């Protein structure tokens, strides 16, 4: 069976809108397009089509994604997108950015001087805008930000500035947002109301479109070559979601209720099963085919998060390079994981139900053990816990039940966010730290062994006295 529909179905109007916006950007008329829809409706697939169109026309493509692991990390999608400018070998130091180059050090490690001038989101937004214009001049540029519903407040602050100022530039900004209530969705709707952006809504597929998707995935000429009961069952159970169509169809084939013979596809057995259990069983069958070591790898990856770094995964599981890559390639072939481009050394699960299915395979104790090993691996591989490694380690410590350790790491991450001017993220991180430290103090009934992770230290430092931020959180906890 094909891994996915070989061509886009039911999105002609939306694709035409994106093609027109790309053409305008190449002519120096930039714009903003929000792709809005429910989970699994095909936002990422449509965005991938836009990337293909942009690359085919010679435009530069910058891609970033918001993280679903732990608390939101300030500026993560913007940093990921802008860092790709430095991977192609093109000279970037000669761009005419003036004083804005230093400001961009908050987002681009290559330009970070270690100084923090406390510039506002407006100044940072203007700096990003000027970099995009300079880097895209002469060829046009597509900036794709995915999963914006998980974005941190600082990213949305910069994005709001870009939305209002991309006209008359060679830049097209495309962002994917779920229909769930979020600040990102509010931003998209507000921008549409004032005419600063276009919101392209992706509705569920119609019944004929679902049938066309099924036929395309099965490799037959028309829906008439598919058993009618299969078409009806998948239409009713998927509610027009391309993702559910694909997963449920794979589950039918994997369970043997839909088989291919000399006369074509035919239904065997009972198709009327519980959708959620059928979906979970189908995913678990694909995971089981990876073998015991493959299951261990996928389980550890799930504990690390929807996105996971290979270096940490290898340290947690202890497998060699060949086995690691072999199982990852098998996971890609089984449509469980995908390379998380353009970030090197990272993979991600295709869909969140895969993580849920993996969690059903693990006891709480097993999850805690893998989380603790994951935190230790992060701390060993990145002793200074720079960038978003500190927040990842904190989330894993929390999952492992190490409340005090998690609280101290969240406090450190919050202090760094505050020093970087990311006030909203700092409040979120420090509030989480205060809650965990208060809970840990109650459990321990005494002062914990303070452990801080200083950004100025090459590795974790153990001392009797807590850091300034830990002291603040602990005092607040004691008052509570």
LINHUJO-V192828 format. One record per helix or strand of 2 or more residues. SS is the DSSP state (alpha for helix, beta for strand). FROM is the first residue (numbers start at 1). TO is the last residue. If there is no record, write none. Layout:
# LINHUJO-V192828
SS:FROM:TO, SS:FROM:TO
This chain:
# LINHUJO-V192828
alpha:12:26, beta:31:37, alpha:43:56, beta:60:65, alpha:76:86, alpha:100:106, alpha:109:111, alpha:121:136, beta:141:146, alpha:148:150, alpha:153:163, beta:171:178, alpha:183:193, beta:198:201, alpha:207:218, alpha:223:225, alpha:228:238, alpha:242:255, beta:258:261, beta:264:267, alpha:275:288, alpha:291:304, beta:307:309, alpha:310:317, alpha:321:333, beta:337:339, beta:346:349, alpha:352:360, alpha:364:381, alpha:389:400, alpha:403:419, alpha:423:444, beta:451:452, beta:461:462, alpha:468:479
